[in-house]
Amino acid sequence: MSKGWFILVGVFSVSLGLVTGGLIKGNIELTAAGFVIGIGVFLIRNWLK
């Protein structure tokens, strides 16, 4: 696997952390940022395939 895939997995884990933290703390900005990053990672992953 290439270095790019490892970076994508790391960014995706940050995205999940932001969504989870935002939901736990009730902070809509963190949750929204996590979703935006997650969608970006999904689109980049599809582009790399």
C-alpha positions as CSV (number, residue, x, y, z in Angstrom):
1,M,0.0,0.0,0.0
2,S,1.2,3.5,-0.8
3,K,1.9,6.3,1.6
4,G,-1.2,8.1,0.4
5,W,-3.4,5.4,1.7
6,F,-1.9,5.6,5.1
7,I,-2.4,9.3,5.1
8,L,-6.1,8.8,4.1
9,V,-6.6,6.3,6.9
10,G,-5.1,8.8,9.4
11,V,-7.2,11.7,8.2
12,F,-10.3,9.4,8.3
13,S,-9.6,8.5,12.0
14,V,-9.3,12.2,12.8
15,S,-12.6,12.7,11.1
16,L,-14.2,10.0,13.2
17,G,-12.7,11.5,16.3
18,L,-14.1,15.0,15.5
19,V,-17.6,13.5,14.8
20,T,-17.6,11.5,18.0
21,G,-16.2,14.3,20.1
22,G,-18.7,16.8,18.7
23,L,-21.6,14.4,19.4
24,I,-20.4,13.8,23.0
25,K,-19.8,17.4,23.8
26,G,-22.9,18.7,21.8
27,N,-20.6,20.8,19.7
28,I,-22.2,21.1,16.2
29,E,-19.1,22.7,14.7
30,L,-16.9,19.8,15.5
31,T,-19.4,17.3,14.2
32,A,-19.8,19.3,10.9
33,A,-16.1,19.6,10.5
34,G,-15.7,15.8,11.0
35,F,-18.4,15.1,8.3
36,V,-16.8,17.5,5.8
37,I,-13.4,15.9,6.3
38,G,-15.0,12.4,6.0
39,I,-16.8,13.3,2.8
40,G,-13.5,14.7,1.4
41,V,-11.7,11.5,2.3
42,F,-14.4,9.5,0.6
43,L,-14.2,11.5,-2.6
44,I,-10.4,11.3,-2.6
45,R,-10.5,7.6,-2.0
46,N,-12.8,7.1,-5.0
47,W,-10.5,9.3,-7.1
48,L,-7.4,7.2,-6.2
49,K,-9.0,3.8,-7.1
